[in-house]
């Protein structure tokens, strides 16, 4: 499986991996399910830093992973590295 390289793809993958519906995640982090859906579809890219932190924490990933910042690194990750980076 190819590692998703965009925020919207990673948000969707991480949410599905933990088994949450959009509305459930939204309630956990103080957003609406509609907003989570818009973020996953790429209809909006606006999310506050604090909301991003809450989403990452709820999904068990880092904000850098969600934002696909690791895709910008010069060093390529090892092939055996986990698909979702653990939240520190």
C-alpha positions in Angstrom: 0.0 0.0 0.0 1.3 3.4 -0.9 1.7 5.9 1.9 -0.7 8.8 1.3 1.0 12.1 0.7 -1.6 14.7 1.3 -3.3 16.0 4.5 -6.7 15.0 3.3 -5.6 11.4 2.4 -3.8 11.0 5.7 -6.7 12.4 7.8 -9.0 9.9 6.1 -6.7 7.0 6.5 -5.9 7.7 10.2 -9.6 8.2 11.1 -10.6 5.0 9.4 -7.7 3.1 11.1 -9.0 4.1 14.6 -12.6 3.3 13.5 -14.1 6.7 14.0 -16.9 8.3 12.0 -16.5 11.9 10.9 -19.0 13.1 13.4 -17.4 11.1 16.3 -14.0 12.6 15.5 -15.5 16.0 15.2 -17.1 15.8 18.6 -13.9 14.6 20.2 -11.9 17.5 18.9 -14.5 20.3 18.9 -15.2 20.4 15.2 -18.3 19.3 13.3 -18.5 16.1 11.3 -19.2 18.3 8.3 -15.9 20.1 8.9 -14.0 16.8 9.1 -15.7 15.7 5.8 -14.7 18.9 4.1 -11.1 18.5 5.3 -11.0 14.9 4.0 -12.4 15.9 0.6 -10.1 18.8 0.3 -13.0 21.3 0.1 -11.2 23.3 2.8 -7.7 23.4 4.1 -8.3 25.8 6.9 -7.8 24.3 10.4 -6.3 26.0 13.4 -3.1 24.8 14.8 -4.8 23.9 18.1 -7.6 21.9 16.2 -4.9 20.2 14.2 -3.1 19.2 17.4 -6.4 17.8 18.9 -7.1 15.8 15.7 -3.6 14.3 15.7 -3.8 13.4 19.4 -7.3 11.8 18.9 -6.0 9.8 15.9 -2.7 8.8 17.5 -0.5 10.4 14.9 1.8 13.5 14.8 0.8 16.8 13.3 3.8 16.5 11.0 2.6 13.1 9.7 -0.9 14.5 9.2 0.5 17.5 7.3 2.6 15.1 5.2 5.7 17.0 6.4 7.6 13.7 6.3 7.2 13.6 2.6 9.3 16.8 2.3 12.2 15.2 4.2 15.3 14.5 2.1 15.9 11.2 3.8 13.4 8.6 2.6 11.8 6.5 5.4 12.7 2.9 5.7 10.4 0.6 3.9 9.7 -1.3 7.1 8.6 1.8 8.9 5.1 1.9 10.2 2.5 3.5 8.0 1.2 5.7 10.8 3.8 7.5 13.0 3.0 7.1 16.7 2.0 10.2 18.5 4.7 11.4 20.9 
